[in-house]
């Protein structure tokens, strides 16, 4: 991973394109999981000859995809899926997706913007995977954001909502992010390093970093171990923001739209189930399904968080930024605001792709919401209403 993150992602894009073309994608009919609703004959006839291949990082961002597989929701929609493949870093996940080793992934929305605009990789985000679900976690010695001056903070990827919003928090306190140079308390700088999420808690315990910002359940793991505390939930910085979207390869969208419809139907079903069965979500993702390797208690704590336990760190308690939430419809206003913030964000790599299209064009290039609109309507959920973005670091 260290080799990849030091390279300009334009080089990564060229290498991925050179790696080869995708093999034929597919799914095949299989017995429905217990409790699943039988698929329509049209959905069953849309099979592609093999199971859908799903890639994921072991974080709660992947909950909807993992739940859809574990509970047979894909199969109920006529889309059989192989057991999702765990990957360790965002670079590894993106590479497997781009070269066709997996068909569907959850992908950081800013990373998706980069892959589409800078490299024109053929895929679309067909839905949001979730909202909120990330936190800035710090060592016990850090009591204020300004205490991070002269320290190192880990992020999961340069083009992530985590880096974007961390830098908004730093800027509010007059702190400046630096890359590949030591941080200085006198200069009020903070060194940023990219780190695989699984390495963040050990690094905080070893005191090689003063904090990390990433998706859960790592903040909950640090809390349980007594080596860190939540300093700020990102949902308390940007109200109900998206972190990851559900990414589907363009050849699957073009050639087999019925399958893509089944995917978004199952994701919406999974989100609805997760929102209504929070006590069951942790065990399903850990002990039952074996998808997340973190302690079941820590994963369960993520789904059970309430504002009362975090009164000291919530600037906007009415936003419920501590709660991992689920909303599938990709809001155009979010994409426009995100692109504006990405233009202000310091990264180690090329950023010229942000200067080409207007922010309004980015949403249409990255998202394809045709399928999720139908899924929402079919599920009897309220029609998506456009919103205004609340961002307050």
ZILINQUI-V672833 format. One record per residue. RES is the residue in one letter. SS is DSSP state (A for helix, B for strand, O for the rest). NEAR is the number of other ideal C-beta (glycine too) atoms within 12 Angstrom. Layout:
res: <RES/RES>
ss: <SS/SS>
near: <NEAR/NEAR>
This chain:
res: <X/X/X/X/X/X/X/X/X/X/X/X/X/X/X/X/X/X/X/X/X/X/X/X/X/X/X/X/X/X/X/X/X/X/X/X/X/X/X/X/X/X/X/X/X/X/X/X/X/X/X/X/X/X/X/X/X/X/X/X/X/X/X/X/X/X/X/X/X/X/X/X/X/X/X/X/X/X/X/X/X/X/X/X/X/X/X/X/X/X/X/X/X/X/X/X/X/X/X/X/X/X/X/X/X/X/X/X/X/X/X/X/X/X/X/X/X/X/X/X/X/X/X/X/X/X/X/X/X/X/X/X/X/X/X/X/X/X/X/X/X/X/X/X/X/X/X/X/X/X/X/X/X/X/X/X/X/X/X/X/X/X/X/X/X/X/X/X/X/X/X/X/X/X/X/X/X/X/X/X/X/X/X/X/X/X/X/X/X/X/X/X/X/X/X/X/X/X/X/X/X/X/X/X/X/X/X/X/X/X/X/X/X/X/X/X/X/X/X/X/X/X/X/X/X/X/X/X/X/X/X/X/X/X/X/X/X/X/X/X/X/X/X/X/X/X/X/X/X/X/X/X/X/X/X/X/X/X/X/X/X/X/X/X/X/X/X/X/X/X/X/X/X/X/X/X/X/X/X/X/X/X/X/X/X/X/X/X/X/X/X/X/X/X/X/X/X/X/X/X/X/X/X/X/X/X/X/X/X/X/X/X/X/X/X/X/X/X/X/X/X/X/X/X/X/X/X/X/X/X/X/X/X/X/X/X/X/X/X/X/X/X/X/X/X/X/X/X/X/X/X/X/X/X/X/X/X/X/X/X/X/X/X/X/X/X/X/X/X/X/X/X/X/X/X/X/X/X/X/X/X/X/X/X/X/X/X/X/X/X/X/X/X>
ss: <O/A/A/A/A/A/O/O/A/A/A/A/A/A/A/A/A/A/O/O/O/O/O/O/O/O/O/O/O/O/O/O/O/O/O/O/O/O/O/O/A/A/A/A/O/O/O/O/O/O/O/B/O/B/B/B/B/O/O/A/A/A/A/A/A/A/A/A/A/A/O/O/A/A/A/A/O/O/O/O/B/O/O/O/B/B/B/O/O/A/A/A/A/A/A/A/A/A/O/O/O/O/O/B/B/B/B/B/A/A/A/A/A/A/A/A/A/A/A/O/O/O/B/B/B/B/B/B/O/O/B/O/O/B/B/B/B/B/O/O/O/O/O/O/A/A/A/A/O/O/O/B/B/B/B/O/O/O/O/O/A/A/A/A/A/A/A/A/A/A/A/A/O/O/O/B/B/B/O/O/O/O/O/O/O/O/O/O/B/B/B/B/B/B/O/O/A/A/A/A/A/A/A/A/A/O/O/O/O/O/B/B/B/B/B/O/O/A/A/A/A/A/A/A/A/O/O/O/B/B/B/B/B/A/A/A/O/B/O/O/O/B/O/B/B/B/B/B/B/A/A/A/A/A/A/O/A/A/A/A/A/A/A/A/A/A/A/A/A/A/A/A/A/A/A/A/O/A/A/A/A/A/A/A/A/A/A/A/O/O/O/O/O/O/O/A/A/A/A/A/A/A/A/O/O/O/A/A/A/A/O/O/O/O/O/O/A/A/A/O/O/O/O/O/B/O/O/O/O/O/O/A/A/A/A/A/A/A/A/A/A/A/O/O/O/O/O/O/O/O/O/A/A/A/A/O/O/O/A/A/A/A/A/A/A/A/B/O/O/A/A/A/A/A/A/A/A/A/O/O/O/O/O/O/O/O/O/O/O/O/B/O/O>
near: <25/15/13/27/33/18/21/22/37/21/19/35/30/18/21/33/21/13/19/13/16/26/17/17/36/27/38/23/28/23/13/22/24/11/14/27/22/17/33/18/12/15/31/24/17/30/29/32/16/20/27/41/37/45/41/44/48/35/48/51/48/48/51/52/56/47/46/49/44/37/36/29/38/48/37/33/45/37/49/38/45/23/21/36/29/28/30/24/33/47/37/30/43/40/33/32/42/39/28/29/27/38/44/50/44/47/51/46/45/48/50/48/49/41/41/38/34/34/29/21/35/26/40/37/50/46/48/45/50/44/42/40/45/49/48/47/45/38/32/21/17/31/16/18/32/21/23/42/27/22/34/35/45/42/48/43/46/39/43/48/49/50/46/47/41/45/38/34/38/39/23/21/24/15/32/25/36/25/26/18/17/16/28/18/18/10/17/22/26/43/33/40/37/41/37/31/47/28/25/45/36/22/30/39/21/16/18/21/36/36/48/48/50/51/49/52/47/49/47/40/39/38/31/25/24/13/27/37/28/39/40/40/47/48/44/38/41/37/34/34/44/50/52/46/49/53/49/45/43/29/24/37/29/16/20/30/25/28/44/45/35/43/56/49/43/50/51/41/42/43/39/26/30/39/25/15/23/27/16/25/41/35/24/31/45/29/20/20/31/20/37/42/23/35/24/28/21/29/43/31/33/44/39/24/35/18/21/12/19/29/14/18/32/28/28/26/21/16/28/23/38/38/36/46/34/40/37/46/41/43/32/27/27/40/39/29/32/44/37/23/34/37/26/22/34/30/33/27/32/23/25/16/29/29/15/19/23/17/26/16/19/34/32/22/30/43/39/34/30/22/36/40/24/28/37/29/21/24/26/11/23/11/15/24/13/16/20/14/25/22/31/22/28>
